[in-house]
Amino acid sequence: MTYRQKFFCDHYIVSLNAADAAEKAGYSAKTARAVACNLMRLDEIKEYIKDRLKERESELIANQDEVLQTLSRIMRRELYVEKSYVDKITGELKTYKQYPNFIEVIRAAELLGKRYNLWNDKHVIDISDTDIHVTIDGEDD
């Protein structure tokens, strides 16, 4: 893949507009659409764009461990937001930490409990070692 083709791909990933990406990569405005169309047909280009989008997605989207860690930190009240305000008397800028409130802690615990199936009203019965006979409309199977 040439430097210009890579440049095209990188711009395409940002804008998702192939003609615009071709122009930004240095192809002429008159031929940008045709060049973009030809480039997008190349397997090497398609593969590069696919890999870069997958890589970008993994950076942007939280995985299962991150979600569980965040919920755990909320439940344990380890996660906080720093807030600032101006003291009306002194005029000073003061900051404080705002921790999750009781409702947020309970909600995090509930979501974690659901994930680990802590409160399931359904009962699982193992019937693998039993003979089962099913009767439908009076007929025995």
C-alpha positions as CSV (number, residue, x, y, z in Angstrom):
1,M,0.0,0.0,0.0
2,T,1.4,3.4,-0.9
3,Y,1.7,6.3,1.5
4,R,-1.1,8.1,-0.4
5,Q,-3.4,5.1,-0.2
6,K,-2.8,4.9,3.5
7,F,-3.5,8.6,3.8
8,F,-6.7,8.1,1.9
9,C,-7.8,5.3,4.2
10,D,-7.0,7.3,7.4
11,H,-9.1,10.2,6.1
12,Y,-11.9,7.8,5.0
13,I,-12.1,6.4,8.5
14,V,-12.6,9.8,10.0
15,S,-15.2,11.2,7.4
16,L,-16.6,8.0,5.9
17,N,-16.7,10.0,2.7
18,A,-14.5,8.3,0.0
19,A,-14.4,11.2,-2.5
20,D,-13.5,13.7,0.3
21,A,-10.8,11.4,1.6
22,A,-9.4,11.0,-1.9
23,E,-9.1,14.8,-2.3
24,K,-7.5,15.1,1.1
25,A,-5.0,12.4,0.1
26,G,-3.9,14.6,-2.8
27,Y,-5.9,13.2,-5.7
28,S,-7.5,15.9,-8.0
29,A,-11.0,17.1,-7.3
30,K,-12.1,16.1,-10.8
31,T,-11.0,12.5,-10.4
32,A,-11.5,12.1,-6.7
33,R,-14.8,10.1,-7.0
34,A,-13.5,7.7,-9.6
35,V,-10.2,7.2,-7.7
36,A,-12.1,6.7,-4.5
37,C,-14.3,4.1,-6.1
38,N,-11.3,2.2,-7.5
39,L,-9.4,2.4,-4.2
40,M,-12.4,1.1,-2.2
41,R,-12.5,-2.0,-4.5
42,L,-8.9,-3.0,-3.6
43,D,-8.7,-5.9,-1.1
44,E,-5.7,-4.3,0.6
45,I,-7.6,-1.1,1.2
46,K,-10.7,-2.9,2.4
47,E,-8.6,-5.0,4.9
48,Y,-6.7,-1.9,6.2
49,I,-9.9,0.0,6.8
50,K,-11.6,-2.9,8.4
51,D,-8.7,-3.5,10.8
52,R,-8.4,0.2,11.7
53,L,-12.2,0.5,12.4
54,K,-12.0,-2.6,14.5
55,E,-9.0,-1.2,16.4
56,R,-10.8,2.1,16.8
57,E,-14.0,0.4,18.1
58,S,-12.0,-1.5,20.7
59,E,-10.6,1.8,22.0
60,L,-13.9,3.5,22.1
61,I,-16.2,0.8,23.5
62,A,-15.9,-0.5,27.0
63,N,-15.4,-4.2,27.3
64,Q,-17.1,-6.4,29.9
65,D,-14.3,-6.1,32.4
66,E,-14.4,-2.3,32.3
67,V,-18.1,-2.3,32.9
68,L,-17.9,-4.7,35.8
69,Q,-14.9,-2.8,37.3
70,T,-16.8,0.6,37.1
71,L,-19.9,-0.9,38.6
72,S,-17.8,-2.4,41.4
73,R,-16.1,1.0,42.0
74,I,-19.5,2.7,42.2
75,M,-20.9,0.1,44.6
76,R,-17.8,0.5,46.8
77,R,-18.0,4.3,46.6
78,E,-14.5,4.4,45.2
79,L,-15.5,6.4,42.1
80,Y,-16.2,10.1,42.5
81,V,-16.5,13.3,40.5
82,E,-14.7,16.5,41.4
83,K,-16.9,19.5,41.5
84,S,-16.0,23.1,42.0
85,Y,-17.9,26.2,43.3
86,V,-17.1,29.7,44.2
87,D,-17.5,30.4,48.0
88,K,-20.0,33.3,48.2
89,I,-18.3,34.8,51.3
90,T,-14.6,34.5,50.4
91,G,-14.9,34.4,46.6
92,E,-12.5,31.5,46.6
93,L,-12.8,28.6,44.2
94,K,-13.3,25.5,46.2
95,T,-13.5,21.9,45.1
96,Y,-15.0,18.8,46.6
97,K,-15.5,15.1,45.8
98,Q,-19.0,13.9,45.1
99,Y,-19.3,10.2,45.7
100,P,-22.2,8.0,44.4
101,N,-25.3,8.4,46.5
102,F,-27.2,5.5,48.1
103,I,-29.5,5.0,45.1
104,E,-26.6,4.8,42.7
105,V,-24.7,2.3,44.9
106,I,-27.8,0.1,45.2
107,R,-28.3,0.3,41.4
108,A,-24.7,-0.8,40.8
109,A,-25.1,-3.6,43.2
110,E,-28.3,-4.7,41.5
111,L,-26.7,-4.7,38.1
112,L,-23.7,-6.7,39.4
113,G,-26.1,-9.1,41.1
114,K,-28.0,-9.7,37.9
115,R,-24.7,-10.3,36.1
116,Y,-23.7,-13.0,38.6
117,N,-27.2,-14.4,38.8
118,L,-27.4,-13.8,42.6
119,W,-31.2,-13.4,42.7
120,N,-32.8,-15.7,40.3
121,D,-36.4,-16.9,40.9
122,K,-36.0,-19.6,38.4
123,H,-35.0,-23.1,39.6
124,V,-32.8,-25.3,37.5
125,I,-33.5,-29.0,37.9
126,D,-31.1,-31.5,36.5
127,I,-33.2,-34.3,34.8
128,S,-30.4,-35.9,32.8
129,D,-30.6,-39.2,34.7
130,T,-34.4,-39.6,34.6
131,D,-36.8,-41.3,32.2
132,I,-39.3,-38.8,30.8
133,H,-42.7,-39.7,29.4
134,V,-44.7,-37.0,27.7
135,T,-48.4,-37.3,27.1
136,I,-50.1,-35.1,24.5
137,D,-53.8,-35.3,24.0
138,G,-54.0,-38.7,25.6
139,E,-51.3,-40.3,23.5
140,D,-48.2,-41.6,25.3
141,D,-44.8,-40.9,23.7
